[in-house]
Amino acid sequence: MIRLVRDVDTRDVTAEIRNVVSAALDAVLAEMQRQATDPPPVGAPRDTGTLANSIGYMVSVENGNVVGVFGTIVKPVHYDVYQEYGTRRIKPKAFLRRAWERWIPQLPRLISSFREA
């Protein structure tokens, strides 16, 4: 299982702000899931579709922090690491990291736009 985690410290803010951060993180992770499940070369490699179907996300509040988890968490498959990071014989596909690198930097902007809405 591959898990990429984004933890946002919201211990010292109001419940309203925590909800805004949760909603923004949920929106970012939904876009990451969409990108990672797109057809190759952007998304997960396809043979049976099992790998793409294993990609998901969760948003929760733990100890006052908003936590987003993204990766092969729906139904983990044993070969996800080989496809993501590669082996001596398989080139890395980086479909999860590519989505992470594209969308996580946009989280602050989305939090601001959710606060203004």
Summary of the structure (lengths in Angstrom):
residues: 117
radius of gyration: 15.3
end to end distance: 36.0
largest distance: 50.6
contacts: 338
relative contact order: 0.23
helix: 46%
strand: 18%
